[in-house]
Amino acid sequence: MGGEPVADWIERALGHRPADLAPFDRALTHGSQAAANYERLEFLGDRVLGLVMAEWLFALFPNEPEGALSKRLNALVTGAVCADVARGLGVAQHLKLGKQARDDGAKDSDNVLGDVMEALIGALYLDAGLDAARNAVRTAWGDRVRTQGSAAPQHPKSALQEWAAAHNRRTPAYEVIDRSGPHHAPRFTVKASIGTLAEATAEGSSKSAAETAAAAALLAKLG
């Protein structure tokens, strides 16, 4: 736990002084510490983040079609991005973790930090409503949205699928070939392949992240 009181930190990090600190405390509590943990708030915050980001992108890029907007949104709400935002706000210093989770490195896990960031958004929504959540997300994500550039980013898995179709090759396949590490900080190794033409492997802190990294590696190999 950090030395700064949680209420003071919430106000500084999210721009809102909590009226009820309970949901924020819960958002910062890992399952290894208590049954009343961040998981339900993560469910809510994920939806709030998606809505706030969707309406923001809808306004920022009035001429883009649905597909391009979806690519932008998907790139901005990944677990890795949420974890990066959480690190920037100092979330790790306020996490409540059980001893085993601390020993396993949960304090710096993309999975944990990303989930907690979404849970904090859910807590903020419950405590102060959508406007407060919108302001917090736009402040925390601002530079990331603006530095995406004029063209919507292409997700590596989508790009690999388009490459395969354009070259009359099989649809890319993904296979988890290894899972290691503790429950709180797993590591997945995934193999991406296009038939017998080529394959590449990569690691990630989630199955999805490993698939994305493997797709990027295979694209690089295909040139």
PENORWO-V529709 format. One record per run of one state. SS is the DSSP state (2 for helix, 1 for strand, 0 for the rest). FROM is the first residue (numbers start at 0). TO is the last residue. Records with the same first field share a line. If there is no record, write none. Layout:
SS=FROM-TO, FROM-TO
This chain:
0=0-4, 14-20, 27-27, 29-37, 60-64, 76-77, 89-89, 94-94, 96-97, 103-104, 108-108, 128-128, 146-154, 166-171, 180-181, 185-185, 194-196, 204-205, 222-222
2=5-13, 21-26, 38-59, 65-75, 78-88, 90-93, 98-102, 105-107, 109-127, 129-145, 155-165, 182-184, 206-221
1=28-28, 95-95, 172-179, 186-193, 197-203
